[in-house]
Amino acid sequence: MFRFEKLEVWQRAITFADRVYELTQTFPGDERFGLTSQMRRASVSVSSNIAEGSGRSSDKDFAHFVEIAYGSLMEVVSQTQIAVRRSFLPTEAHDELYRHAEELARMLSGLRNSLLRPSSPSGS
């Protein structure tokens, strides 16, 4: 098992992307290369950046990829608002994704902070 697969935040990010895929299936066909594609790519980017960062040589590098994952998550939050305004996404579905995004945002912030926390000296 790879390091990232053990992280609950990565597992939740995969579930989040699954849900985005499900909800965007009902978007109009002419949005296939627009909002549908954007939301799907941004949602996949969250877990992808966690995975990529976990393979880096330092925690500082990993933290940088966690920041990118956070940015991708914020993209999805913004895009869901557009989807609601365009009547592609019901308010209830938006609210569900928003709650998931809030949880993921907290988890990503916590992971980033733990990666950047100075290590305590040996024996302390």
C-alpha positions as CSV (number, residue, x, y, z in Angstrom):
1,M,0.0,0.0,0.0
2,F,1.3,3.5,-0.9
3,R,1.6,6.2,1.7
4,F,-1.3,8.3,0.4
5,E,-3.7,5.3,0.3
6,K,-3.5,5.2,4.1
7,L,-4.6,8.9,4.4
8,E,-8.3,9.4,5.3
9,V,-8.2,12.7,3.5
10,W,-7.2,11.0,0.2
11,Q,-9.9,8.4,0.7
12,R,-12.5,11.2,1.2
13,A,-11.2,13.1,-1.8
14,I,-11.8,10.0,-4.0
15,T,-15.3,9.8,-2.6
16,F,-15.8,13.5,-3.4
17,A,-14.7,13.0,-7.0
18,D,-17.0,10.0,-7.4
19,R,-19.9,12.2,-6.2
20,V,-19.0,15.0,-8.6
21,Y,-18.9,12.6,-11.5
22,E,-22.4,11.3,-10.5
23,L,-23.9,14.7,-10.1
24,T,-22.4,16.1,-13.4
25,Q,-23.9,13.2,-15.4
26,T,-27.2,15.1,-15.5
27,F,-25.6,18.3,-16.8
28,P,-26.7,19.3,-20.4
29,G,-24.7,17.6,-23.2
30,D,-23.4,21.0,-24.5
31,E,-21.6,21.4,-21.1
32,R,-19.6,18.2,-21.6
33,F,-16.5,20.2,-22.6
34,G,-17.4,23.1,-20.3
35,L,-18.5,23.0,-16.7
36,T,-18.9,19.2,-16.5
37,S,-15.2,18.7,-17.6
38,Q,-13.9,21.5,-15.4
39,M,-15.7,20.2,-12.3
40,R,-14.6,16.6,-12.9
41,R,-10.9,17.6,-13.5
42,A,-10.8,19.8,-10.5
43,S,-12.3,17.2,-8.2
44,V,-9.9,14.5,-9.5
45,S,-7.0,16.9,-9.0
46,V,-7.7,17.0,-5.2
47,S,-6.8,13.3,-4.7
48,S,-4.2,13.3,-7.4
49,N,-2.2,16.1,-5.8
50,I,-2.3,14.4,-2.4
51,A,-1.0,11.2,-4.0
52,E,1.7,13.1,-6.0
53,G,2.8,15.1,-3.0
54,S,3.1,12.0,-0.8
55,G,5.8,10.7,-3.2
56,R,8.0,13.8,-2.8
57,S,11.2,13.7,-0.9
58,S,10.3,16.2,1.8
59,D,7.3,17.1,3.9
60,K,7.7,20.7,2.7
61,D,7.2,19.5,-0.9
62,F,4.3,17.3,0.2
63,A,2.7,20.4,1.9
64,H,3.0,22.3,-1.4
65,F,1.0,19.7,-3.2
66,V,-1.6,19.7,-0.4
67,E,-2.0,23.4,-1.1
68,I,-2.6,22.7,-4.8
69,A,-5.2,20.1,-3.8
70,Y,-6.9,22.8,-1.6
71,G,-6.9,25.2,-4.6
72,S,-8.6,22.5,-6.7
73,L,-11.2,21.9,-4.1
74,M,-11.9,25.7,-4.0
75,E,-12.4,25.5,-7.8
76,V,-15.1,22.9,-7.4
77,V,-16.8,25.0,-4.7
78,S,-16.9,27.9,-7.1
79,Q,-18.0,25.8,-10.1
80,T,-20.9,24.3,-8.1
81,Q,-22.2,27.8,-7.5
82,I,-22.3,28.4,-11.2
83,A,-24.0,25.1,-11.8
84,V,-26.7,26.0,-9.4
85,R,-27.2,29.4,-11.0
86,R,-27.5,27.8,-14.4
87,S,-30.0,25.3,-13.0
88,F,-27.7,22.3,-13.7
89,L,-27.4,21.3,-10.1
90,P,-30.2,21.2,-7.5
91,T,-29.6,23.3,-4.4
92,E,-29.7,20.1,-2.2
93,A,-26.8,18.5,-4.3
94,H,-24.9,21.8,-4.0
95,D,-25.3,21.8,-0.3
96,E,-24.1,18.2,0.0
97,L,-21.0,18.9,-2.1
98,Y,-20.4,22.1,-0.1
99,R,-20.5,20.1,3.2
100,H,-18.1,17.6,1.8
101,A,-15.8,20.4,0.6
102,E,-15.8,22.0,4.0
103,E,-14.8,18.7,5.6
104,L,-12.0,18.1,3.0
105,A,-10.8,21.7,3.4
106,R,-10.4,21.2,7.2
107,M,-8.6,17.9,6.6
108,L,-6.3,19.3,4.0
109,S,-5.4,22.3,6.3
110,G,-4.7,19.9,9.1
111,L,-2.5,17.7,6.9
112,R,-0.6,20.8,5.6
113,N,-0.1,22.1,9.1
114,S,1.2,18.7,10.4
115,L,3.6,18.5,7.5
116,L,5.0,22.0,8.2
117,R,5.2,21.5,11.9
118,P,8.8,21.5,13.1
119,S,10.0,18.1,14.2
120,S,10.7,17.8,17.9
121,P,14.3,17.0,18.8
122,S,15.2,13.4,19.5
123,G,14.5,12.3,23.0
124,S,12.0,15.0,23.8
